[in-house]
Amino acid sequence: MATTNDLKNGMVLKLDNDQLWSVVEFQHVKPGKGPAFVRTKLKNVLSGKIVDKTFNAGVKVETANVDKRGMQYSYKDGEHLVFMDMDTYDQIHVDPKTAGDAVNFLVEGFDAVVAMYEGNPLYVELSAAVELVVAETEPGLQGDRSTGGTKPAKLETGHSIQVPLFITTGEKIKVDTRSGEYLGRVSS
């Protein structure tokens, strides 16, 4: 248990019939008149739904003990993604739905954080940017600016993103894992 005064970004709360909610934002408000309160933006850990919720200041909320482990992506085993705990070398199977958008940027050997609650994986977190090889893209034509200077490119993971016209097949690029946007070339 914790009070609303102890809230931090990333903290996981157990609310509404044992549903898990992650704190995205919080703000302590002390109006001139009336009691203080805490305005929060919460994200449902399983569904990804975001809601605004207001708590009275000092109210007790139940926190969930979420275990975040550094793991390495090993391979895809049929329908599941296999991650290996780098400390114990235990392997866990994660449903691609649980991994969410991270599945678009996973390559064997990538490090990730897998959040576990009561032995079940909740979500997979990658670093903010990853380096991937462009598997396939059309050659850019000089003077072709009708599309704002970008073209589609298929990454080594099979996911497609928009890249500038000068990017060629086989180049290594940096991609933002949160938005899926091209960030730049990677010099070898």
C-alpha positions as CSV (number, residue, x, y, z in Angstrom):
1,M,0.0,0.0,0.0
2,A,1.1,3.6,-0.7
3,T,-0.6,6.9,-0.5
4,T,-1.3,9.2,-3.5
5,N,1.5,11.4,-2.2
6,D,4.0,8.6,-3.1
7,L,2.9,8.3,-6.7
8,K,5.7,8.2,-9.4
9,N,5.6,7.8,-13.1
10,G,5.8,4.1,-14.1
11,M,4.4,2.9,-10.7
12,V,1.8,0.2,-11.2
13,L,-1.4,0.4,-9.1
14,K,-4.0,-2.3,-8.5
15,L,-7.5,-0.6,-8.9
16,D,-11.0,-1.5,-9.9
17,N,-11.4,-5.3,-9.3
18,D,-7.6,-6.0,-9.3
19,Q,-6.9,-4.4,-12.7
20,L,-3.4,-3.2,-13.1
21,W,-2.8,0.5,-14.1
22,S,0.5,2.2,-14.8
23,V,0.9,5.9,-13.8
24,V,1.7,7.9,-16.9
25,E,1.5,11.3,-15.4
26,F,0.5,12.8,-12.1
27,Q,0.0,16.3,-10.7
28,H,-0.5,17.4,-7.1
29,V,-3.1,20.2,-7.0
30,K,-3.7,22.4,-4.0
31,P,-6.5,24.8,-4.8
32,G,-7.0,27.9,-2.8
33,K,-10.3,26.6,-1.5
34,G,-11.0,23.0,-0.6
35,P,-8.8,20.0,0.0
36,A,-5.8,19.0,-2.1
37,F,-6.0,16.3,-4.7
38,V,-3.9,14.4,-7.2
39,R,-4.8,14.4,-10.8
40,T,-3.4,11.3,-12.7
41,K,-3.3,9.8,-16.2
42,L,-3.3,6.0,-15.9
43,K,-2.7,3.4,-18.6
44,N,-4.2,-0.1,-18.3
45,V,-1.3,-2.5,-18.4
46,L,-3.1,-5.2,-20.3
47,S,-5.3,-3.3,-22.7
48,G,-3.3,-0.1,-23.1
49,K,-6.4,2.1,-22.5
50,I,-5.6,5.5,-21.0
51,V,-7.9,7.2,-18.5
52,D,-7.8,10.3,-16.3
53,K,-8.5,9.7,-12.6
54,T,-8.5,12.1,-9.6
55,F,-7.7,11.0,-6.1
56,N,-8.0,12.9,-2.8
57,A,-4.6,13.7,-1.4
58,G,-3.3,11.2,1.1
59,V,-5.7,8.4,0.1
60,K,-4.2,4.9,0.2
61,V,-3.9,3.0,-3.1
62,E,-2.8,-0.6,-3.5
63,T,0.5,-1.0,-5.5
64,A,1.2,-4.0,-7.5
65,N,4.6,-5.7,-7.2
66,V,5.7,-5.7,-10.8
67,D,9.1,-7.4,-11.5
68,K,10.9,-5.7,-14.4
69,R,13.7,-8.0,-15.7
70,G,16.4,-7.3,-18.2
71,M,16.1,-10.0,-20.8
72,Q,17.4,-10.8,-24.3
73,Y,15.2,-11.7,-27.2
74,S,16.2,-15.2,-28.4
75,Y,13.8,-16.4,-31.2
76,K,10.2,-16.8,-32.3
77,D,8.9,-20.3,-31.3
78,G,5.7,-20.8,-33.4
79,E,3.2,-18.3,-32.0
80,H,5.3,-17.1,-29.0
81,L,8.4,-14.9,-28.6
82,V,11.1,-16.5,-26.4
83,F,13.1,-14.2,-24.0
84,M,16.1,-15.3,-21.9
85,D,16.8,-13.9,-18.4
86,M,20.4,-12.8,-18.6
87,D,21.0,-13.6,-14.9
88,T,19.4,-17.0,-14.5
89,Y,19.4,-18.1,-18.2
90,D,15.7,-19.1,-17.8
91,Q,13.6,-18.8,-20.9
92,I,10.1,-17.4,-20.9
93,H,7.5,-17.5,-23.7
94,V,5.6,-14.2,-24.4
95,D,2.5,-13.8,-26.5
96,P,3.1,-11.3,-29.4
97,K,0.0,-9.4,-28.2
98,T,1.7,-8.9,-24.8
99,A,4.8,-7.5,-26.5
100,G,2.7,-5.0,-28.4
101,D,4.5,-2.7,-30.9
102,A,7.9,-3.9,-29.6
103,V,7.4,-7.0,-31.8
104,N,8.0,-4.8,-34.9
105,F,11.5,-4.0,-33.8
106,L,12.7,-7.2,-32.2
107,V,15.8,-8.9,-33.7
108,E,17.6,-11.9,-32.1
109,G,20.0,-10.7,-29.4
110,F,18.2,-7.4,-28.6
111,D,17.9,-6.5,-25.0
112,A,14.5,-5.7,-23.6
113,V,12.8,-5.3,-20.2
114,V,10.0,-7.8,-19.6
115,A,7.6,-6.8,-16.8
116,M,6.3,-9.8,-14.8
117,Y,3.4,-9.9,-12.3
118,E,2.7,-13.2,-10.4
119,G,4.8,-15.1,-13.0
120,N,2.9,-13.8,-16.0
121,P,4.5,-11.4,-18.5
122,L,2.6,-8.0,-18.7
123,Y,4.5,-6.1,-21.3
124,V,7.8,-5.8,-23.2
125,E,9.8,-2.5,-23.2
126,L,12.6,-1.8,-25.7
127,S,15.1,1.0,-25.5
128,A,13.9,4.3,-27.0
129,A,15.8,3.7,-30.3
130,V,17.1,0.6,-32.0
131,E,19.5,0.0,-35.0
132,L,18.0,-2.0,-37.8
133,V,19.0,-2.9,-41.4
134,V,16.8,-1.8,-44.3
135,A,15.9,-5.1,-46.0
136,E,14.2,-3.7,-49.0
137,T,13.4,-0.2,-50.4
138,E,12.9,1.4,-53.8
139,P,15.8,3.5,-55.1
140,G,15.0,7.2,-54.6
141,L,14.8,9.3,-57.8
142,Q,16.5,12.8,-57.9
143,G,13.8,15.5,-57.9
144,D,11.0,13.2,-56.6
145,R,9.5,15.3,-53.9
146,S,5.8,14.6,-54.4
147,T,5.7,12.5,-51.2
148,G,7.6,15.0,-49.0
149,G,10.9,13.3,-49.5
150,T,10.2,9.9,-48.0
151,K,9.6,6.4,-49.3
152,P,8.5,3.1,-47.7
153,A,11.3,0.8,-46.5
154,K,10.9,-2.8,-45.1
155,L,13.2,-3.4,-42.1
156,E,14.9,-6.7,-41.3
157,T,12.1,-7.5,-38.9
158,G,9.5,-7.3,-41.7
159,H,8.0,-4.0,-40.4
160,S,7.7,-1.1,-42.8
161,I,8.4,2.5,-42.0
162,Q,8.9,5.8,-44.0
163,V,12.5,6.8,-44.7
164,P,14.2,9.6,-46.6
165,L,14.8,9.1,-50.4
166,F,18.6,8.8,-49.9
167,I,18.4,5.6,-47.8
168,T,19.3,2.4,-49.8
169,T,18.7,-1.3,-49.2
170,G,21.3,-2.8,-46.8
171,E,21.9,0.4,-44.8
172,K,21.7,0.4,-41.0
173,I,19.3,3.0,-39.6
174,K,18.2,4.2,-36.2
175,V,14.4,3.8,-35.5
176,D,12.4,5.3,-32.6
177,T,10.6,2.3,-30.9
178,R,7.8,4.5,-29.5
179,S,6.7,6.1,-32.7
180,G,8.2,3.9,-35.4
181,E,9.9,6.9,-37.0
182,Y,13.2,7.1,-38.8
183,L,15.8,8.9,-36.6
184,G,19.0,8.7,-38.8
185,R,21.7,6.7,-40.4
186,V,24.1,4.6,-38.4
187,S,27.7,5.1,-39.4
188,S,29.6,1.8,-39.5
